[in-house]
Amino acid sequence: MFLHRIYNLLWHIALPVLRFYLQRRAKKNPDYSKHWDERFGVPYQNPLQNAIWIHAVSVGETRAALPLINALQNRLPEMPLLITQTTPTGRQTAQDLFPNAQCRYLPYDHLKYIQQFLDEHSPKIAVFMETEIWVNLLSECQKRHIPTVLANARLSQKSLSGYLKFASLFRPAFSSLSAVFAQSEDDKQCLHEVGANAVSVVGNTKYDIEITEKMRTLAAEFRQKIGNRPIVLCASTREKNGEDEAKMLLNAWKKQENAVKNTLLIITPRHPERFGAAFEYACELGFQTQKRTDNQSVHQQTQVWIGDSMGEMTAYCLCADLVFVGGSLVDTGCQNVIEPLLCQKPVLFGFSTYNFRQATQDALNAGIAQQVQTADEWAETAVQLLHNNKKMQMMKQQTIDFIQQHTGAAKRMADDIVKLINNN
């Protein structure tokens, strides 16, 4: 109880800091200046009530929710859908994917804001994608007898250690969850240690995502613009503590310039505010560089194409021959390694993989991915694979069996969620 009181006090102190933070983010990305009221507990107009509520922080979690939401709507077609997010890109993705849902930001975990949110919406069930643990939110859901589910749940040893430092605060939150669908046995063990009870290993809904005809058409358009050239994609590059992954990769690629004369390097930064920096740095290094948003054919002399667009990652993966997954050569835990595998592409990633620990290990064991430790090693490995067509084709073929072995998580989760709704 003492830590919980401190927690609530800190939220009072944090609100001005959060406003300042959003103002700073808005200077680089104006979308952060929109819909502030939703974050700070202002009453919502026409709130949807008695809905299936899905909370998905950003783009990756929102897309991971798609097969689960489809499975739930097949079973409960009349039940409305509420989707909340934390980031502007996640909010926009939800609106694009679920035009019939009500999409809004989840308020900060200030007790007053959370109480108002739950009063307004009175959801039938709350489903949190991956590891979203908010103390006041889960406590209030429990008081109101709203079932809560953690889907695609994962918990690393590093995160476990952090939660255990404040066990008296977080253990009740984890133990309040009605169901926890873990990605792996390791995740299950960590979740048990921090207090979660109803934990089962179900898998990852990202393997159930279906590639849309829209993405296939867009990929074909990309290929037509690019022409018949080898393509290496660096997907969702990140920046942390001054280390810019895109710059690291560009520097390494420059060293291989003579070996990749006909190859096009596509770089798609994870955050829109990094698009310009990646373009400018590629030009500084002397690369012939174009932007996706120029909507021009890619010249034969162009060496680097900056993917400065949102919502098109699957198309980039489909048109590429080889994919490096960003967020893994800086310590951010790796971006979505499953997406290029769904597109049947050989995959490379770096040393930091804790967000996709199970998926990366499974891919390595299956021989459909390779791990590198540095940007230079990435560039050298990419060149070797580009010149080894037999190995590339073998890796592509093996991904088909790999994906088939890992599908079905969304249907299993949906069945259990429907039981929770019917029993409540």
KOLLORO-312516 format. One line per 8 residues: number of its first residue (from 1); their letters; for each residue x, y, z of C-alpha. Coordinates in pm, whole numbers, plus 32768, in hexadecimal, padded with zeros to 4 digits. Example, Ala and Ser with C-alpha at 12.3 -4.5 7.8 and 13.67 -1.06 7.14 Angstrom:
! KOLLORO-312516
1 = as = 84CE/7E3E/830C  8557/7F96/82CA $
END
This chain:
! KOLLORO-312516
1 = mflhriyn = 8000/8000/8000  811E/80EF/8050  81BC/80C3/7EF7  8068/80ED/7E54  803B/823D/7F04  8196/82A7/7E8F  813C/8233/7D30  8007/8311/7D2B $
9 = llwhialp = 80C9/8437/7DB6  81CC/8412/7CA3  80BA/8421/7B9C  804C/8574/7C26  81B1/85EF/7C0B  81E7/8555/7AB3  80C6/85FD/79FA  8179/874B/79B3 $
17 = vlrfylqr = 82AF/8689/794A  81DF/85B8/7859  8147/86F0/77BF  82A3/877D/7789  8316/8631/76F4  81F5/862B/75FE  823C/8792/7598  83A4/8734/754B $
25 = rakknpdy = 833B/85FF/7486  8241/86D5/73C5  835A/87B1/7341  83E4/8684/7285  8298/85D4/724A  8168/86BE/724A  807C/8598/7281  80E5/8598/73EF $
33 = skhwderf = 802D/86E4/7419  7EDF/864A/73B6  7DD4/85AC/7495  7E79/861A/75DA  7D2D/8613/7690  7D1C/849B/766D  7E65/8472/7727  7E0C/855A/7847 $
41 = gvpyqnpl = 7CB6/84E5/78B3  7BD4/85E0/7804  7A78/8545/77D3  7A5F/8490/7686  7945/84E2/7597  785E/83BE/7547  792A/82AF/75F8  78EA/814F/757E $
49 = qnaiwiha = 7861/8070/7691  7854/7EFB/76D9  795D/7EB4/75D4  7A7E/7DC6/75AD  7B9E/7EAA/760D  7CF6/7E6E/7578  7E21/7F3D/75E8  7F43/7F3A/74F2 $
57 = vsvgetra = 8058/8035/7537  80DE/807B/73DC  80EC/7FFB/7277  817F/7EA3/72BE  8089/7E4D/73D2  7F66/7ED3/7306  7FBC/7DF7/71DD  7FF4/7CD0/72C3 $
65 = alplinal = 7E93/7D04/7344  7DFD/7CE8/71E6  7DDF/7B6A/71D1  7D61/7B5A/7338  7C5B/7C65/72F6  7BED/7BB5/71B6  7BC8/7A70/7278  7AFF/7B1C/738A $
73 = qnrlpemp = 7A1A/7BC9/7291  79DA/7A7E/71E3  7964/79F2/7330  78B5/7B2C/73B2  7850/7BF1/7279  775A/7CD6/732E  7846/7D49/7441  78DE/7EA5/7408 $
81 = llitqttp = 7A55/7EE3/740C  7B1E/7FE6/74D0  7C91/8005/7484  7D81/80E1/754A  7EE9/8140/74FF  8008/820E/758B  80B6/828F/7451  8038/835B/7326 $
89 = tgrqtaqd = 80B0/8251/7230  7FF7/8145/72F4  7EBB/8218/72FB  7EC7/8251/7184  7F0C/80E1/7140  7DDF/807C/7212  7D00/816F/7157  7D79/80E7/7009 $
97 = lfpnaqcr = 7D55/7F78/706A  7C11/7F93/7130  7B35/80A4/7094  7A02/8027/7152  7AAA/8032/72A7  7AC5/8157/7395  7C37/81B1/73AA  7CCA/8299/74B0 $
105 = ylpydhlk = 7DF5/82C6/7594  7DF7/8214/76E2  7E10/831D/77F4  7F41/8323/78D1  7F29/8245/7A04  7EBD/8362/7AE6  7DAA/82D3/7BC4  7CAA/83E0/7B70 $
113 = yiqqflde = 7CE6/83BA/79F9  7CC5/8240/7A06  7B87/824A/7AD2  7AEA/8339/79DA  7B59/8265/78B2  7ABB/812C/7946  797F/81EA/79AC  7959/8267/7849 $
121 = hspkiavf = 7996/811E/7792  7939/8003/7884  79E7/7EFF/77A7  797D/7D93/77AD  7AE8/7D22/77AF  7C41/7DC2/779C  7D4F/7D23/76C2  7EAE/7DB2/76DD $
129 = meteiwvn = 7FA3/7D59/75CA  80FC/7CE1/763F  816D/7D6B/7791  8097/7E95/77F4  807F/7EA3/796E  7FDE/7FDD/79FF  7FA3/7FC9/7B75  7E72/80AA/7B94 $
137 = llsecqkr = 7DD2/802A/7A57  7DE4/7EBD/7ABE  7D78/7F0B/7C22  7C43/7FC7/7BAA  7BEA/7EB6/7AB0  7BF7/7DB7/7BC9  7B15/7E8E/7CA6  7A18/7EA7/7B89 $
145 = hiptvlan = 7A2D/7D32/7B37  7AAB/7D76/79D7  7B73/7C45/795E  7CD6/7C9D/78F7  7DB2/7BDD/7804  7F21/7BFE/77A5  7F4A/7B80/763F  8095/7B31/7593 $
153 = arlsqksl = 8125/7B57/76F0  829D/7B64/7712  8384/7BB7/7832  84FF/7BB5/7823  85E2/7B73/794A  8648/7CE2/7940  84DE/7D58/7957  8493/7C54/7A62 $
161 = sgylkfas = 85AD/7CDF/7B3A  851B/7E3B/7B17  83BE/7DCD/7B7F  8443/7D04/7CA6  84EE/7E3A/7D33  838F/7EC3/7D6D  82E3/7D76/7DA2  81E5/7DFA/7E9E $
169 = lfrpafss = 8168/7EED/7D95  816B/7E11/7C60  8122/7CB6/7CE8  7FB2/7D0C/7D32  7F91/7D9A/7BD2  8017/7C5D/7B2F  7F4C/7B7B/7C12  7E0C/7C38/7BBB $
177 = lsavfaqs = 7E1F/7BCB/7A4E  7D0B/7AD9/79ED  7DE0/7A2E/78E3  7F42/7A4D/7861  7F99/79C0/770A  8114/799E/7709  81ED/7983/75D3  82DC/787D/7663 $
185 = eddkqclh = 832B/77A4/778F  8439/789A/77FA  8339/79B3/77F5  8249/78DE/78BC  834D/78A0/79C9  83A3/7A13/79E7  8234/7A73/79F6  81F8/7975/7B0A $
193 = evganavs = 831B/7A03/7BD2  828A/7B62/7BC8  8132/7AEE/7C3D  8063/7A90/7B0C  7F88/795F/7B4C  7EB9/78ED/7A23  7FDD/78D2/792E  7FDA/77ED/77FE $
201 = vvgntkyd = 80CD/77D7/76DB  8007/782A/75A3  80FE/78BF/74AC  810A/7A03/73E9  7FEC/7A93/731A  80E8/7B3C/7232  8111/79EC/7184  7F9C/79F8/712F $
209 = ieitekmr = 7FAA/7B43/7075  7F3A/7B17/6F0C  7FE2/7BDC/6DF8  7EDB/7CB1/6D4E  7EAA/7CD5/6BD9  7EE4/7E4B/6C09  8045/7E08/6C88  808F/7D11/6B70 $
217 = tlaaefrq = 801E/7E10/6A6F  80F0/7F21/6B0E  8220/7E3A/6B17  81F3/7DF9/69A3  81E5/7F72/696A  8328/7F9A/6A2E  83CF/7E8E/695D  835C/7F37/681D $
225 = kignrpiv = 83EE/8082/6895  8536/7FDD/68FB  856A/7EEE/67DB  861B/7D9F/67D5  8724/7DDB/68E0  8782/7D30/6A27  86DD/7DE1/6B4F  8753/7DE5/6CB9 $
233 = lcastrek = 8660/7E77/6DB6  86C0/7F08/6F0A  856F/7F08/6FB6  850B/7FE8/70DB  8660/8070/7135  8674/810F/728E  873D/8213/734C  87A1/81FF/74BA $
241 = ngedeakm = 888D/82CA/7593  8918/837D/7465  8957/823C/73A0  889B/824C/7257  8874/80F2/71C1  882E/8179/7064  8978/8237/7065  8A32/8105/70E2 $
249 = llnawkkq = 89A4/8031/6FC9  89E7/8137/6EC0  8B53/8155/6F32  8B7E/7FDC/6F1C  8AD2/7FCB/6DC8  8BBF/80D8/6D43  8CE5/7FF0/6D87  8C40/7EE7/6CA9 $
257 = enavkntl = 8BF1/7FDC/6B91  8CBF/7F28/6A88  8C1D/7DD7/6ADC  8AB6/7E58/6AC7  8ABE/7F3F/699C  8971/7EC7/690E  88C3/7E93/6A5F  87C2/7F86/6AEB $
265 = liitprhp = 87CA/7FC2/6C62  867A/8023/6CF7  867C/80C2/6E4F  8536/80F7/6F0D  8568/81A7/705D  8476/813C/716F  840B/829F/71C6  83A0/83AC/70C9 $
273 = erfgaafe = 847D/84B4/716C  85AE/83E7/70FE  8553/83DF/6F8B  8603/8526/6F39  873E/84D2/6FFB  8767/8386/6F45  873D/842C/6DF1  8833/8543/6E40 $
281 = yacelgfq = 893A/8455/6EC9  8925/8371/6D98  895F/84A1/6CBC  8A84/8512/6D97  8B2C/83C0/6D5F  8B11/83F5/6BEA  89FD/82F9/6BA3  890C/8344/6A89 $
289 = tqkrtdnq = 87D2/8358/6B5E  865B/837A/6B26  8526/8382/6C04  83F5/82A4/6BEC  830E/83D2/6C10  839D/8472/6AD6  82C6/8372/6A1B  83C8/8359/6906 $
297 = svhqqtqv = 845E/822C/685D  859F/81C1/6907  86BE/8217/681E  87B0/8105/67C0  88C7/81D6/685A  880D/81FD/69A6  88BA/813E/6ABC  87DF/8191/6BEB $
305 = wigdsmge = 8665/81B7/6BFC  85DB/824C/6D3D  848C/81B0/6D99  83F6/82EC/6E2D  8292/8269/6E3D  81B7/81CA/6F44  80EA/808B/6F31  81AC/7FF7/6E0C $
313 = mtayclca = 82AC/7F18/6EB8  8213/7DD6/6E36  8233/7E56/6CD2  839F/7EB0/6D0B  83DE/7D51/6D93  832B/7CAC/6C6F  83FA/7D5F/6B69  8549/7D27/6C1A $
321 = dlvfvggs = 8635/7C01/6BE9  86CE/7C18/6D45  8653/7CC9/6E81  8711/7D50/6FAC  862E/7D8F/70D6  867C/7ED4/7187  8684/7F20/72F8  877D/7E05/7323 $
329 = lvdtgcqn = 88CD/7EB3/72F0  886C/7FB3/73F8  87E7/7F33/7541  8672/7F54/7500  861C/7DE3/74F2  85DA/7DB4/737B  84AD/7E19/72AB  83BA/7D21/7210 $
337 = viepllcq = 848B/7C00/718D  8353/7B36/7136  82D8/7C22/7025  83F0/7BDA/6F29  83D7/7A67/6F7A  8265/7A74/6F1D  82DC/7B07/6DD3  83C7/79DA/6DAB $
345 = kpvlfgfs = 8505/7AA7/6DB6  8658/7A4A/6E48  8690/7B1E/6F7F  87B8/7BB9/7030  87AF/7C5C/7186  88A3/7CDA/728B  88FB/7C8E/73F4  87CE/7D32/74A0 $
353 = tynfrqat = 869F/7C50/7479  85EC/7C49/75CA  84A1/7CC4/7538  849E/7B97/744E  8575/7AA6/7516  84AE/796F/74C1  846E/79C7/7354  85DA/7A1B/730C $
361 = qdalnagi = 8657/78DE/73B5  8559/7809/72FB  85BC/78AA/71B0  872E/786B/71F1  86E7/7700/724D  8621/76D5/710B  873C/7761/7038  866C/787A/6FA6 $
369 = aqqvqtad = 8722/7999/7051  8882/7A03/70AF  88F6/7AD8/71D2  8A08/7BDE/71BA  8AB5/7CAA/72C7  8B1C/7DE3/720A  8AB3/7EB2/70DE  8BEF/7E4C/7025 $
377 = ewaetavq = 8B9E/7CDD/705E  8A3D/7D1F/6FDE  8ABF/7DB8/6E9A  8BB8/7C9E/6E62  8AAF/7B94/6EA7  89B5/7C3F/6DC1  8AB2/7C44/6CA5  8B03/7AD3/6CDB $
385 = llhnnkkm = 8993/7A72/6CCE  894F/7B46/6B9A  8A5F/7A81/6AE9  89DD/7931/6B65  8893/7904/6AB1  8877/7795/6B13  8881/77E6/6C87  878F/7908/6C5D $
393 = qmmkqqti = 8693/7828/6BAD  86B7/771A/6CB6  8678/7816/6DCF  8543/789A/6D1C  84B5/773E/6CEE  84ED/76DF/6E58  842A/780D/6ED4  82E8/7777/6E45 $
401 = dfiqqhtg = 82F6/7649/6F2C  836A/7725/704C  823D/780E/7036  8147/76EC/701B  81D2/7659/715E  8193/779D/721D  8035/7805/71B1  7EF1/77E3/7277 $
409 = aakrmadd = 7F33/78BA/73AB  7E22/79B7/7357  7D12/78AD/7344  7D7D/780D/748B  7D7C/795E/753C  7C2A/79C0/74AA  7B89/787E/7526  7BFB/78C1/768B $
417 = ivklinnn = 7B9C/7A32/767F  7A3C/79DE/7610  7A1D/78F0/773A  7A88/7A09/7824  7983/7AF2/7790  786E/79EE/77A5  78C8/7993/790C  78D5/7AF8/7986 $
END
